[in-house]
Amino acid sequence: MAAGVQETADSETSAASSGWLVDPTVAYLNHGGFGALPAVVAAAAARIRLEIEADPTDLFTRQWQGRVDAVRDRVAQLLGAVRSDLVFVGNATTGTATVLNSVPLRDGDEILTTDHRYPAVANQAAALARRGVRLVEAPVPVDVSSVDAIVAAVLAGVTDRTRLLVVDHIASPTGLVFPVRELVAASHAAGVPVLIDAAHAPGQIDIDLGAIGADFWVGNLHKWVCSPRACAVLHVDPRWQEHISPLVTSHGYGGGFQPSFDRVATHDPTPLFAVPAALDFWRELGWDDVRRRQHTLATDGAHVVADRLGTRVAVADEFTAAMRLVQLPRPVTSEEAVSMGYRLTTEHKVTAYITHHQGSSYVRMCGQVYNAPEHYERLAAALALELG
């Protein structure tokens, strides 16, 4: 890279990094883990909290519904959704649990998912075993090469007992972007409704829920949209709304789909009310430009790490967004992964996620606008030392 171009890139990275609360001394490559706050969103959240505390009674009674509805309008625009189909929950895990505990299931029924599923979701489905419900996992290789191959691998697990398909929009352990529109169409053709765990999708990719057509879809707003933790949105097709209830029966019970979720006990609404500030932040930067930069950072960085380790970048480009996977030179145990992750942060000042899939171990790295090429070089050097 020419000196002038490098200086420009360094300047842009420095400016982007200074607008975030992440520690500038740490190469933070795990944005997908818990998100991170832009400084302007943190400031907005602080102002919102002061507004709430100025008169909590007024906020939770007179102002409440109008403010919730205003956020719902903005989120509906982001997701290509009808506002009447959206409710808010604490996080994606709560959203998937809500659906799994509301959908009629009985002894002998099966829930189909994939081996890319989030561990908490697998635990939720496994907990239904007390009702005689069986969890079936369809294996999907990380190096799958076509949409048709993914659909075939997933739908191979459908039987006459399958009552629900639970599939990721973007898989947390692998970063694989599933072709959810095609999966929904194929699953519906087989007579099976679909729950999409989209914890990582809002903000990271462009979304049109109307076109996807899933029965249920839940996505976090505190990860790639970057609201404060924790906040998520649950989309339910109108055909199912009378069947879906929040996990906690509270003030809105009996009032219909949205009221039952809009008034669930007392909680801190700051993360939800700060969503518009986060959306304004990204709109100013430009979603398309941001997503291109995120993908480029993660992809170029993954190749730097793979070259240093002598391994490979897993998952084809067309099935990825801002999270990339690099195979480690050897499998590591879960205990080793935890210890290695701790040393990466404390000794090498780099944070990334060690994960596993089908007998191999990988490092998952993210690309966010506060990241720089040097961060991936630091990860490559640290992993070479740890695994050498």
C-alpha positions, 0 to 999 in steps of 0.5 A, a space after each residue: 500500500 502506498 504511503 499516502 493511502 496508508 496514512 489516509 486509512 490510518 487516519 480514518 481508522 483513528 477517527 472511527 476508533 475514537 468514537 467508541 468506548 472500546 479500549 484503544 489498547 486492545 485489538 477488539 475483534 469480538 464485536 459479535 460477542 456482546 456488541 460495543 457502544 459508540 460514544 454518541 449512543 452512550 451519551 444519548 443513553 445517559 440523557 435518556 436515563 436522566 429523563 426517566 429519573 426526572 419523573 419515573 411515574 410520568 415516563 412509565 404511565 403517560 409517555 410509555 406507549 408513545 415512546 415504545 411505538 416511536 422506536 417500533 416505527 424506526 425498527 420496522 423501517 430497518 427490517 422491512 417489517 410491518 410495525 404491528 408484527 413487532 414486539 420487543 424482548 430483552 435479548 434474542 435468547 429470550 425471544 427464542 425461548 418465548 416462541 419455543 414455550 408458546 408453540 404447541 408441542 407434545 410428546 413425540 414432536 421434533 424440533 429441527 435445527 442445525 449444528 451451527 445453532 447457538 448453545 442456549 437455543 439448543 439448551 432451550 430445545 433440549 429442555 422441552 424433552 420433559 414434554 417428550 419433544 426431541 431435538 434433531 440437529 442437521 449437520 451443515 459443513 462450513 465449506 458448503 458451496 451453494 444455497 441449494 446444498 444448504 437447503 438440502 442439508 437442513 431439510 434432510 432432517 425433516 420427518 413427519 414429526 417435525 413441528 418447527 425448524 429453528 435456523 440461524 440467520 447468521 450463525 454465532 459459532 461460525 459466522 455463516 449467513 444462512 439463505 433464510 428466504 430459501 430455507 423458509 420457502 422449502 420448509 413451508 413447502 414441507 408444512 413446517 413453520 420456521 423460527 429464525 434466530 437472528 441474534 447477529 443479523 440486525 445492522 450486520 446485513 440488510 434485512 427484508 422480513 416481508 420477503 423472508 416470510 418466516 413465522 418467527 424471527 428474533 434479532 438483537 439490537 445491542 450487537 450490530 445496531 449497537 444500542 446499549 445492552 440488552 435489547 431485541 426485537 421479535 417478529 411474529 407472523 399475524 397467523 401466529 400472534 394469538 398463540 405467542 405470549 411473553 414468558 412473564 404474564 404481566 400488565 398487558 395480559 389479555 390486551 392482545 399481542 403487542 400489549 402483552 409484550 409492551 407492558 411486562 413488569 418494570 424494567 430499564 427501558 434505556 436500551 430500547 429508547 436509545 435505539 433511534 440514536 444508534 440508528 442515527 449514528 449508522 445512517 450518518 455513516 451510511 449502512 452500505 459503506 459500513 457493511 462493505 468496510 466491515 466485510 473487507 476488514 474481517 475478510 482481509 484480516 482472516 486471510 492474514 491470520 490463516 496465512 500466518 497459521 498455515 491454515 485456511 479461511 472457512 466459509 465462502 465469501 458469499 455466505 459471510 458478512 462481518 464475521 469470519 472463521 479461520 481454522 486453527 492448526 489443531 483442535 483444542 478442547 473447550 477448556 483450552 479455548 477458554 484459557 487461550 482466550 483469556 491469555 489473548 486478552 490479558 497478555 497479547 491485548 487482543 480479543 477474539 472468539 475460539 469456537 468449534 465445529 464438526 471436530 475442528 477448532 477455529 478462531 472467529 474474528 469480526 470486522 467493525 469500523 473501529 478495527 484496523 488491519 494491525 489488529 488482525 496482524 496482532 491476532 495472527 502473531 498471538 495465535 502463532 505463539 499460543 499454538 506454535 
